[in-house]
Amino acid sequence: MTSIVRQPRLHLRIKPLGSAADKVKRRVKMTAMRFGVAMLLAGVGAPALAAGQLPKTVVPTAYTIRVDPNAQAKTFTGEESIAIQVKAATNAVTLNAAELDIKRATIDGKPAKLSFDAKQQRVTLTAAAPLKPGAHRLDFAWSGKINDTAAGFFAIDYKNPDGSNARMLVTQFEAPDARRFAPMFDEPSFKATYKLSAVAPQGQTAFSNMPATVTKLADGRQLYSFAQTPVMSSYLLFLGMGDVERKTVMQDGVEIGIITRRGVVDQGDYALAQAKRLLSYYNNYFGQKYPLPKLDMIAGPGSSQFFGAMENWGAIFYFEPLVLFDPKRNNESNRQEIFTVVAHEMAHQWFGDLVTMNWWDDLWLNEGFASWMESKSAADLNPEWNAPAQAVIEAREAAMGIDATAATHPVIRHVETVEQLNGAFDQITYQKGQAVIAMLESSLGPDKFRAGMRNYMAKYKYGNTQTGQLWAELAKTTGRPVAEIARGFTLQPGVPLVRIAAGACQNGQTPVTLTQGRYGVDASSKAPLSWQVPLRVGIVGGAVRETVATGGAPNQLTLAGCGAVVGNVGKGSYTRVMYDDAGHAALVRDYARLELTDKLGTLADDFGLALSGDQDLSRYFDLLGQVRAEANPLEWTTVNGQLSGLIGLYLGTDLEQPLRARTSALFGPVLQRIGFTAQAGEAPLVTTLREQLIGRLGANGDANTVAEARRYVTALKSDPTAIPPAIRQAVLNTYAINATAEEWEGLRALAAQTADPVVKAGYLRLLGLSRDKAIATRALGLLQGDELTAPRKAQLLSAIAGRFPDMAFDWATAHLDVVNGFVEASARSQYVVALAASSSDPAMPAKLQAYADKNLPADARQGLQRVLTTIAVRRASAEKLRPAVSGWLAAR
């Protein structure tokens, strides 16, 4: 799943880089022959059950489900038969159900007594006599509701090009919401086959994980009967329905499709082309062919506070901006984002769908690996994007922004409840997981690492695993103690810090001392821990040595050659690196000779080490002075993110405007060199840099940039294509941030007259970006009317909080019933508190705690802890960095 929950962090995330029918029928038959139900009963060990887990005495083997939705009433009815295996005699069967009105429940055709546990989201069927070990059957009939937000079965409302209203129905089951669709054993280890059927209105299409046969019913409606799935976890089941179009291509015997609302299916061409490339790439990398007959990508015209895309097996769901590319308004950033999101979700078809974590403790096995594969595939298939360098400033820094604070947790962490699970989709699971996997591949070697991955896939396909089983397969193929290396990075929190001191070079040899500590930006994150850090150390432009930096006594090594010493060459390891004074001065001197990844990583380390107080920010400014206007675009992308973070620390203080002026003076010449508009044949990274620079200068209120934005938006009123796609979003953001009250009303009118749901959502988000508090207050007024859909209200309030966190939080707590009406249930425990993340008000922590005491149970406070930590770190960092920032500004 591509998570978009906005976790607060101090380090900014920098945006990266996303006849045939006969063949399908044959593939269905071949696939069905391979899917053995015996796989369901193959165990992978018996870990202790979490408090929230179902008992293992009864397991499902096959589901047969039929649903009949009423889209207009937002309700549905369902019937289901579940084939189960009873492992030990029992008279009670417990499974999951939430918000379902169960009308009938039987065991082996006989009525069963029902009892419900709403808190645990469970239903228990009790038989009149004990069930003997062996095969049995459960049958249910129920009714349920179709939600307005993305939980279980939900509706997406939009307008057709002619202005008429339309509604698409889709499901979202991770995590864990399959129980809102049907009674299920709704845990990843309970793998089973699914045979789904659904009744669709005449003229509409239903779509699911597998191909369907269609039967016309007597009342004119249609019954879609989908082929049986392979054994899989309940959260991967999918159903969609609506007035849609589908476009397909074939690759490696698999039909790849894009499903969209009518009129935009051609915007899926780019994603289809990339999916073709990725399918072959993953088939080869994993050594296992994609096993389903088709792979659809479904584009939904809505949004969510929790996720952007979901890896349902054979039916990946995306919200439109993450899969559709409109050349009239999308830019290079959108192109790269679509590729990476498609790559992420397709990687899940193997890592997560074919092989699935046993329990949510190992969620990172799904998300960390999919995040790593999105970067690896981009590096191999789109080398011009320089994905390895982007990963240094994207994944590593996003992870360390949380991992170096009191709000961190181990990559593998115990999950007991649904609320704890909802908080697990964060930077540690995704980006630290990605960084750790990248480190292991770099240390073990790409070929041996891939061999271990292939063995893992072959051994556990259609099954469930725990992290240790992956380490075992990698150890077999590499002969290395993988579990020992990985333990410190997955079973304990925190970021290693390696200090490097180089001695005088004698006889062409440079002695180096490595000392390990812990990097942290607050007191609790500095508590001592130790790691085995695989590290590459070398002389700039010279030989490189591989070593392991351990805790305890200093590590000694000798490098061949003389010159500046670079630690963590290539920045492949998850660690901060700090140099002594002479070593850092040498790196500043030789900055131009560093490889790009080492330039980016050293900039990031210097900035991060200033935040932690390990060194003065003046070191960072010394290094920044070596970045030239003609530097690689990713260097300026890195600097832009860091200096934007500094401005954010001092909003509303005496340093805000001087920082804006200084950064405008720094970035202005860079933009002037590459030009305000794109040039034919320019490199993709130049295009993305231009967008970032316009955005930064616009946010600073740079007069020339604001004037250009106003000129473009004025033209937009008569020509929807007036703004070149390459700069469209940056221009619109600039206009909205600096809008007058009259201009804000103009944006609102522009949104009202726009039929395209994605374009409309973009305009509505702009209404929350103003730096004028009176305009922001006017935007808050839109949250109580009917002008916006529920997802758009959540999006608007989050946008307002970017500049006015205190006002947004106060409004949300004063209108909590309204907010809960437009925020998804799975996001509520984090959404409201996250509004306050950039607050500088000393009273805010107490207000947050009071809100939590009244509204959040103890197991739903991970988001609260992150926000409180972020506020404390921001306050401390602002005070800590003020002398160096003031000095930099004065030195101008």
TORBA-6339 format. One line per 3 residues: number of its first residue (from 0); for each residue z, x, y of C-alpha. Coordinates in steps of 0.2 Angstrom, whole numbers. Layout:
BEGIN
NUM) Z:X:Y ~ ...
//
This chain:
BEGIN
0) 0:0:0 ~ -4:6:17 ~ 12:3:27
3) 12:0:45 ~ 31:-4:48 ~ 34:6:64
6) 49:17:59 ~ 56:25:74 ~ 55:44:75
9) 55:57:88 ~ 40:67:83 ~ 25:57:87
12) 13:52:73 ~ -5:58:78 ~ -18:47:71
15) -29:55:59 ~ -43:54:54 ~ -55:26:34
18) -147:-41:-65 ~ -129:-34:-59 ~ -120:-49:-66
21) -125:-45:-83 ~ -118:-28:-82 ~ -102:-35:-75
24) -101:-47:-90 ~ -104:-33:-103 ~ -90:-23:-94
27) -78:-38:-95 ~ -81:-38:-114 ~ -79:-20:-116
30) -64:-19:-105 ~ -55:-33:-115 ~ -57:-24:-131
33) -48:-9:-124 ~ -33:-17:-117 ~ -21:-18:-131
36) -5:-28:-129 ~ 3:-15:-140 ~ 4:-5:-124
39) 17:-17:-117 ~ 30:-12:-130 ~ 27:7:-128
42) 43:13:-120 ~ 45:28:-108 ~ 64:30:-110
45) 78:18:-105 ~ 85:22:-88 ~ 101:13:-83
48) 97:-3:-74 ~ 100:-6:-56 ~ 110:-21:-51
51) 95:-30:-45 ~ 85:-27:-62 ~ 82:-40:-75
54) 89:-38:-92 ~ 77:-30:-105 ~ 81:-41:-119
57) 66:-52:-115 ~ 49:-45:-110 ~ 32:-54:-105
60) 16:-49:-114 ~ 4:-62:-106 ~ 3:-75:-92
63) -9:-89:-91 ~ -7:-97:-73 ~ -17:-111:-65
66) -14:-115:-46 ~ -20:-129:-35 ~ -18:-125:-17
69) -19:-138:-2 ~ -23:-127:12 ~ -22:-140:25
72) -4:-145:20 ~ 0:-127:16 ~ 7:-131:-1
75) 2:-128:-19 ~ 6:-133:-36 ~ 6:-122:-52
78) 7:-122:-71 ~ 10:-107:-81 ~ 13:-101:-99
81) 21:-85:-102 ~ 20:-76:-119 ~ 36:-66:-122
84) 44:-55:-134 ~ 63:-57:-138 ~ 70:-40:-143
87) 88:-46:-147 ~ 94:-64:-151 ~ 98:-73:-135
90) 99:-91:-129 ~ 95:-87:-111 ~ 80:-80:-103
93) 81:-74:-85 ~ 66:-71:-73 ~ 62:-71:-55
96) 58:-86:-44 ~ 59:-88:-25 ~ 55:-104:-14
99) 48:-113:-29 ~ 52:-131:-33 ~ 52:-130:-52
102) 47:-147:-60 ~ 47:-142:-78 ~ 53:-128:-89
105) 52:-126:-108 ~ 55:-113:-121 ~ 43:-115:-136
108) 39:-132:-130 ~ 57:-138:-129 ~ 66:-143:-113
111) 77:-129:-106 ~ 92:-130:-95 ~ 89:-122:-78
114) 101:-112:-67 ~ 96:-104:-51 ~ 103:-89:-41
117) 95:-89:-24 ~ 102:-73:-18 ~ 96:-63:-33
120) 80:-74:-33 ~ 82:-78:-51 ~ 80:-93:-63
123) 88:-93:-80 ~ 82:-104:-94 ~ 95:-108:-107
126) 89:-114:-124 ~ 98:-126:-135 ~ 99:-113:-149
129) 98:-94:-149 ~ 80:-87:-149 ~ 77:-75:-163
132) 69:-58:-160 ~ 50:-60:-159 ~ 36:-70:-150
135) 41:-85:-140 ~ 33:-95:-125 ~ 39:-101:-108
138) 30:-115:-99 ~ 33:-120:-81 ~ 26:-132:-68
141) 31:-131:-50 ~ 26:-133:-32 ~ 27:-120:-18
144) 23:-117:0 ~ 9:-107:8 ~ 17:-96:21
147) 11:-92:39 ~ 16:-74:37 ~ 12:-61:23
150) 24:-65:9 ~ 18:-73:-8 ~ 4:-85:-5
153) 0:-86:14 ~ -13:-92:26 ~ -24:-83:39
156) -30:-94:53 ~ -45:-89:63 ~ -60:-96:73
159) -78:-96:67 ~ -91:-90:79 ~ -95:-108:84
162) -77:-110:89 ~ -72:-121:74 ~ -55:-118:65
165) -55:-109:48 ~ -41:-104:36 ~ -42:-91:23
168) -28:-90:9 ~ -23:-74:1 ~ -8:-67:-8
171) 3:-52:-5 ~ 16:-48:-19 ~ 23:-30:-14
174) 37:-30:-14 ~ 43:-41:-23 ~ 35:-57:-19
177) 25:-62:-34 ~ 40:-73:-38 ~ 35:-84:-23
180) 19:-88:-31 ~ 25:-91:-49 ~ 40:-88:-60
183) 38:-70:-66 ~ 47:-55:-73 ~ 43:-48:-56
186) 47:-30:-59 ~ 35:-15:-61 ~ 41:-11:-78
189) 37:-28:-85 ~ 18:-25:-88 ~ 8:-40:-95
192) -10:-47:-95 ~ -14:-61:-83 ~ -26:-75:-85
195) -27:-84:-68 ~ -37:-100:-63 ~ -37:-108:-46
198) -45:-124:-39 ~ -55:-122:-24 ~ -62:-135:-12
201) -81:-138:-12 ~ -90:-125:-2 ~ -76:-112:-4
204) -75:-97:-15 ~ -60:-90:-24 ~ -58:-72:-29
207) -45:-62:-39 ~ -43:-46:-49 ~ -56:-50:-61
210) -73:-59:-61 ~ -73:-77:-63 ~ -83:-92:-71
213) -84:-107:-61 ~ -83:-125:-67 ~ -87:-140:-56
216) -73:-154:-57 ~ -76:-172:-56 ~ -69:-173:-38
219) -82:-161:-32 ~ -70:-146:-32 ~ -72:-130:-42
222) -61:-122:-55 ~ -62:-103:-54 ~ -57:-96:-71
225) -54:-77:-70 ~ -56:-65:-84 ~ -40:-58:-92
228) -33:-43:-83 ~ -27:-27:-91 ~ -9:-25:-93
231) -2:-22:-76 ~ 13:-25:-65 ~ 16:-42:-57
234) 15:-36:-39 ~ -4:-31:-42 ~ -10:-49:-46
237) -20:-56:-32 ~ -28:-73:-27 ~ -39:-77:-12
240) -49:-92:-6 ~ -60:-97:8 ~ -77:-98:16
243) -83:-81:13 ~ -97:-69:10 ~ -98:-55:-3
246) -109:-40:-3 ~ -110:-28:-18 ~ -116:-11:-23
249) -115:-3:-41 ~ -107:14:-45 ~ -103:22:-62
252) -106:5:-70 ~ -93:-4:-58 ~ -98:-17:-46
255) -90:-13:-29 ~ -89:-28:-17 ~ -84:-32:1
258) -78:-50:4 ~ -77:-56:22 ~ -76:-71:33
261) -94:-77:37 ~ -104:-68:49 ~ -96:-50:47
264) -100:-45:30 ~ -112:-31:36 ~ -98:-23:45
267) -92:-18:27 ~ -107:-7:24 ~ -97:9:29
270) -82:5:18 ~ -94:1:4 ~ -103:17:6
273) -87:27:6 ~ -80:17:-9 ~ -95:22:-19
276) -92:41:-15 ~ -73:39:-19 ~ -75:30:-35
279) -85:45:-42 ~ -74:57:-35 ~ -58:49:-42
282) -66:46:-59 ~ -69:65:-60 ~ -53:70:-53
285) -41:60:-63 ~ -52:62:-79 ~ -50:43:-82
288) -64:31:-78 ~ -60:16:-67 ~ -57:3:-81
291) -61:-14:-72 ~ -78:-21:-71 ~ -77:-24:-52
294) -68:-17:-37 ~ -68:-29:-22 ~ -62:-25:-5
297) -56:-41:4 ~ -55:-41:23 ~ -43:-53:31
300) -44:-57:49 ~ -26:-56:53 ~ -11:-44:54
303) 6:-40:47 ~ 22:-31:53 ~ 24:-23:36
306) 7:-18:29 ~ -11:-15:33 ~ -19:-14:15
309) -13:-18:-3 ~ -19:-10:-19 ~ -21:-26:-30
312) -30:-19:-45 ~ -48:-23:-43 ~ -45:-34:-27
315) -39:-23:-13 ~ -34:-33:2 ~ -36:-25:19
318) -34:-33:37 ~ -51:-32:45 ~ -48:-17:57
321) -44:-6:42 ~ -60:-9:32 ~ -74:-17:44
324) -83:-5:55 ~ -92:-14:70 ~ -103:-1:78
327) -103:-11:95 ~ -84:-8:97 ~ -77:4:84
330) -76:23:87 ~ -74:39:77 ~ -56:37:75
333) -59:20:67 ~ -72:28:56 ~ -59:41:50
336) -45:28:48 ~ -56:17:37 ~ -61:31:26
339) -43:37:24 ~ -36:19:21 ~ -50:15:8
342) -46:32:0 ~ -27:28:-1 ~ -29:11:-9
345) -43:17:-21 ~ -31:31:-26 ~ -18:18:-31
348) -30:11:-44 ~ -25:26:-54 ~ -9:31:-46
351) 1:15:-46 ~ -10:3:-55 ~ -16:12:-71
354) 0:22:-71 ~ 15:13:-62 ~ 32:19:-58
357) 46:12:-69 ~ 57:6:-55 ~ 56:6:-36
360) 67:22:-36 ~ 51:31:-39 ~ 40:22:-26
363) 35:39:-20 ~ 25:41:-36 ~ 14:28:-29
366) 14:31:-11 ~ 16:49:-9 ~ 2:53:-21
369) -10:40:-13 ~ -6:48:4 ~ -10:65:-3
372) -26:59:-11 ~ -32:51:5 ~ -31:68:13
375) -38:78:-2 ~ -53:67:-4 ~ -56:68:15
378) -56:87:14 ~ -68:87:0 ~ -80:73:5
381) -79:75:24 ~ -75:94:28 ~ -80:92:46
384) -64:82:49 ~ -53:97:44 ~ -41:86:35
387) -30:100:29 ~ -27:105:47 ~ -24:86:52
390) -11:85:38 ~ -1:99:46 ~ 1:88:62
393) 1:71:54 ~ 10:70:37 ~ 22:85:39
396) 28:81:57 ~ 29:62:53 ~ 41:66:38
399) 51:79:47 ~ 54:67:61 ~ 65:57:50
402) 70:70:37 ~ 78:81:50 ~ 90:68:56
405) 105:58:49 ~ 94:44:44 ~ 85:53:30
408) 86:51:12 ~ 80:59:-4 ~ 62:56:-9
411) 68:48:-25 ~ 82:36:-20 ~ 91:23:-30
414) 86:5:-26 ~ 97:-9:-30 ~ 92:-24:-20
417) 76:-32:-12 ~ 83:-27:5 ~ 84:-9:0
420) 67:-10:-7 ~ 60:-17:10 ~ 67:-2:18
423) 59:11:6 ~ 42:10:14 ~ 45:24:26
426) 39:42:31 ~ 50:50:18 ~ 41:40:4
429) 24:42:11 ~ 22:58:22 ~ 36:69:14
432) 30:63:-3 ~ 12:69:2 ~ 18:85:9
435) 28:89:-6 ~ 13:86:-18 ~ 2:96:-6
438) 15:111:-8 ~ 15:110:-26 ~ -4:110:-28
441) -5:125:-16 ~ 9:134:-26 ~ 3:130:-44
444) -16:131:-40 ~ -28:117:-38 ~ -36:119:-55
447) -20:119:-65 ~ -13:106:-55 ~ -27:94:-58
450) -26:98:-77 ~ -8:93:-77 ~ -13:77:-67
453) -27:73:-80 ~ -15:75:-94 ~ -2:64:-86
456) -15:50:-83 ~ -21:51:-101 ~ -4:51:-108
459) 3:36:-98 ~ -11:25:-94 ~ -7:7:-94
462) 12:12:-94 ~ 26:16:-83 ~ 34:32:-79
465) 48:42:-69 ~ 45:57:-59 ~ 52:69:-72
468) 37:64:-84 ~ 25:70:-71 ~ 34:87:-68
471) 34:89:-87 ~ 15:88:-88 ~ 12:99:-73
474) 24:112:-81 ~ 14:112:-98 ~ -2:116:-89
477) 5:129:-77 ~ 19:137:-86 ~ 29:136:-71
480) 47:128:-69 ~ 40:113:-58 ~ 55:102:-60
483) 66:117:-53 ~ 55:119:-38 ~ 53:101:-34
486) 71:96:-37 ~ 77:102:-19 ~ 62:92:-11
489) 64:76:-20 ~ 82:74:-26 ~ 90:79:-10
492) 86:76:9 ~ 82:88:22 ~ 70:101:28
495) 72:120:24 ~ 72:132:38 ~ 65:150:34
498) 70:163:47 ~ 58:179:47 ~ 63:196:53
501) 50:210:52 ~ 55:228:52 ~ 45:243:60
504) 29:246:51 ~ 29:263:42 ~ 15:271:32
507) 5:255:33 ~ 19:244:26 ~ 29:231:35
510) 46:226:28 ~ 51:208:30 ~ 67:199:28
513) 67:180:24 ~ 83:170:26 ~ 85:152:22
516) 94:139:31 ~ 92:120:35 ~ 83:113:49
519) 90:98:58 ~ 91:89:75 ~ 109:82:73
522) 125:88:66 ~ 124:79:49 ~ 106:85:45
525) 112:103:47 ~ 125:102:33 ~ 120:117:21
528) 108:114:7 ~ 97:126:-3 ~ 79:125:-9
531) 66:135:-19 ~ 53:136:-5 ~ 36:143:-11
534) 30:153:3 ~ 14:163:8 ~ 18:177:20
537) 6:189:28 ~ 0:200:42 ~ -12:191:55
540) -29:195:49 ~ -23:204:34 ~ -16:203:16
543) -5:188:11 ~ 9:188:-2 ~ 16:174:-12
546) 35:173:-14 ~ 49:160:-16 ~ 62:159:-2
549) 79:155:-10 ~ 96:151:-3 ~ 110:163:-3
552) 106:181:0 ~ 92:186:11 ~ 75:189:2
555) 66:205:5 ~ 48:209:3 ~ 35:222:9
558) 18:217:17 ~ 3:229:17 ~ -3:232:34
561) 4:232:52 ~ 4:218:65 ~ 11:201:68
564) 19:193:53 ~ 15:175:49 ~ 26:164:38
567) 20:149:28 ~ 2:155:30 ~ -9:139:29
570) 7:129:32 ~ 6:123:14 ~ 24:122:11
573) 36:109:18 ~ 48:120:29 ~ 51:125:47
576) 48:144:50 ~ 57:153:64 ~ 54:171:70
579) 65:184:79 ~ 61:188:97 ~ 49:202:93
582) 40:192:79 ~ 38:177:90 ~ 31:188:105
585) 19:196:93 ~ 12:179:87 ~ 10:174:106
588) 0:189:109 ~ -11:187:93 ~ -12:168:94
591) -31:168:96 ~ -32:177:79 ~ -22:164:69
594) -31:152:58 ~ -31:135:64 ~ -18:128:52
597) -6:142:58 ~ -9:138:76 ~ -5:120:73
600) 10:124:62 ~ 17:137:74 ~ 15:125:89
603) 24:111:79 ~ 38:123:73 ~ 41:130:90
606) 42:112:97 ~ 53:106:83 ~ 65:121:84
609) 68:117:102 ~ 73:99:98 ~ 85:106:85
612) 93:119:97 ~ 88:133:86 ~ 77:141:100
615) 73:138:118 ~ 59:126:122 ~ 52:141:133
618) 45:149:117 ~ 35:133:114 ~ 28:134:132
621) 24:153:130 ~ 13:148:115 ~ 6:133:124
624) 0:145:137 ~ -12:153:124 ~ -21:136:121
627) -37:137:131 ~ -48:123:137 ~ -61:127:124
630) -49:128:110 ~ -51:118:94 ~ -49:99:97
633) -35:98:85 ~ -25:111:95 ~ -26:99:110
636) -22:84:99 ~ -6:93:94 ~ -1:97:112
639) -5:80:118 ~ 7:72:105 ~ 20:84:109
642) 19:83:128 ~ 18:64:126 ~ 34:65:117
645) 42:74:131 ~ 37:61:144 ~ 44:48:133
648) 61:57:133 ~ 62:56:152 ~ 55:39:156
651) 64:32:171 ~ 71:49:176 ~ 67:61:190
654) 57:71:177 ~ 45:57:172 ~ 32:58:186
657) 32:78:187 ~ 29:78:169 ~ 15:66:171
660) 7:76:185 ~ 8:92:175 ~ 1:85:159
663) -13:77:169 ~ -17:94:177 ~ -17:102:160
666) -28:89:151 ~ -40:85:165 ~ -50:101:164
669) -51:99:145 ~ -58:81:147 ~ -70:88:161
672) -77:101:149 ~ -81:88:135 ~ -86:74:147
675) -80:56:149 ~ -93:49:138 ~ -99:55:121
678) -114:67:119 ~ -127:66:105 ~ -123:77:90
681) -105:81:96 ~ -92:85:82 ~ -81:71:76
684) -65:79:82 ~ -72:81:100 ~ -75:62:100
687) -58:58:94 ~ -50:71:107 ~ -59:63:121
690) -52:46:116 ~ -34:54:116 ~ -36:63:133
693) -43:47:142 ~ -28:38:134 ~ -15:51:140
696) -23:52:158 ~ -24:34:159 ~ -5:32:154
699) -1:45:167 ~ -10:34:180 ~ -23:47:184
702) -33:39:198 ~ -50:44:193 ~ -47:38:175
705) -40:22:180 ~ -54:19:192 ~ -67:22:178
708) -57:10:167 ~ -58:-3:180 ~ -76:-1:182
711) -80:-3:164 ~ -69:-18:161 ~ -77:-27:176
714) -94:-24:168 ~ -86:-31:152 ~ -85:-48:159
717) -104:-50:159 ~ -108:-38:145 ~ -97:-37:130
720) -105:-20:125 ~ -102:-13:142 ~ -89:0:136
723) -96:13:125 ~ -88:12:107 ~ -82:30:108
726) -70:27:122 ~ -68:8:122 ~ -50:7:116
729) -44:21:127 ~ -52:12:142 ~ -45:-4:138
732) -27:3:136 ~ -29:12:152 ~ -34:-4:161
735) -20:-14:153 ~ -6:-1:157 ~ -11:0:175
738) -16:-19:177 ~ -11:-29:192 ~ -5:-47:189
741) -22:-53:193 ~ -30:-41:181 ~ -18:-46:168
744) -23:-64:169 ~ -41:-58:168 ~ -37:-50:151
747) -28:-66:145 ~ -44:-76:150 ~ -55:-63:141
750) -44:-66:125 ~ -45:-85:127 ~ -64:-85:127
753) -66:-73:113 ~ -70:-81:96 ~ -69:-65:85
756) -52:-64:78 ~ -51:-45:78 ~ -57:-43:96
759) -46:-57:102 ~ -30:-49:93 ~ -35:-33:102
762) -35:-41:119 ~ -19:-50:116 ~ -10:-34:111
765) -16:-27:128 ~ -5:-40:137 ~ 10:-31:131
768) 6:-14:138 ~ 9:-16:157 ~ 21:-3:165
771) 25:-17:178 ~ 41:-26:172 ~ 36:-42:181
774) 20:-43:171 ~ 30:-39:155 ~ 41:-53:158
777) 26:-64:160 ~ 20:-58:143 ~ 36:-63:135
780) 33:-81:140 ~ 18:-81:129 ~ 30:-79:113
783) 36:-97:114 ~ 20:-107:116 ~ 6:-111:105
786) -7:-99:113 ~ -4:-85:100 ~ -3:-86:81
789) 13:-79:72 ~ 6:-62:68 ~ 0:-60:86
792) 17:-64:93 ~ 25:-51:83 ~ 12:-38:89
795) 14:-43:107 ~ 33:-41:107 ~ 31:-24:99
798) 19:-19:112 ~ 31:-24:126 ~ 45:-14:118
801) 35:2:119 ~ 38:2:138 ~ 53:-10:140
804) 63:-8:124 ~ 79:-16:132 ~ 71:-31:138
807) 61:-34:122 ~ 77:-32:112 ~ 88:-43:123
810) 74:-57:123 ~ 73:-56:104 ~ 92:-58:101
813) 92:-72:113 ~ 78:-81:104 ~ 81:-76:87
816) 75:-92:79 ~ 59:-90:88 ~ 57:-72:82
819) 61:-76:64 ~ 48:-89:65 ~ 34:-76:68
822) 41:-61:59 ~ 38:-59:40 ~ 54:-61:30
825) 52:-43:22 ~ 51:-36:40 ~ 65:-45:48
828) 79:-33:45 ~ 69:-19:53 ~ 59:-28:66
831) 72:-33:79 ~ 82:-17:79 ~ 66:-7:80
834) 62:-15:96 ~ 76:-4:104 ~ 71:12:97
837) 65:20:113 ~ 80:14:123 ~ 90:26:134
840) 103:13:139 ~ 120:20:134 ~ 125:2:130
843) 111:-1:117 ~ 120:7:102 ~ 134:-6:103
846) 122:-20:106 ~ 113:-15:90 ~ 129:-14:80
849) 135:-31:86 ~ 118:-38:82 ~ 119:-31:64
852) 137:-36:61 ~ 131:-54:65 ~ 114:-54:56
855) 111:-40:44 ~ 120:-38:27 ~ 126:-21:22
858) 111:-17:11 ~ 98:-22:25 ~ 104:-9:37
861) 92:6:34 ~ 82:1:49 ~ 97:0:60
864) 103:17:55 ~ 86:25:59 ~ 86:17:76
867) 104:22:80 ~ 100:39:75 ~ 84:40:85
870) 93:34:101 ~ 106:47:98 ~ 94:61:95
873) 83:56:110 ~ 98:56:121 ~ 104:73:115
876) 86:81:115 ~ 83:75:133 ~ 99:84:139
879) 96:99:128 ~ 78:102:134 ~ 80:98:152
882) 83:116:159 ~ 67:122:150 ~ 57:107:155
885) 62:109:173 ~ 58:128:172 ~ 41:124:166
888) 37:112:179 ~ 44:124:193 ~ 33:138:186
891) 17:128:190
//
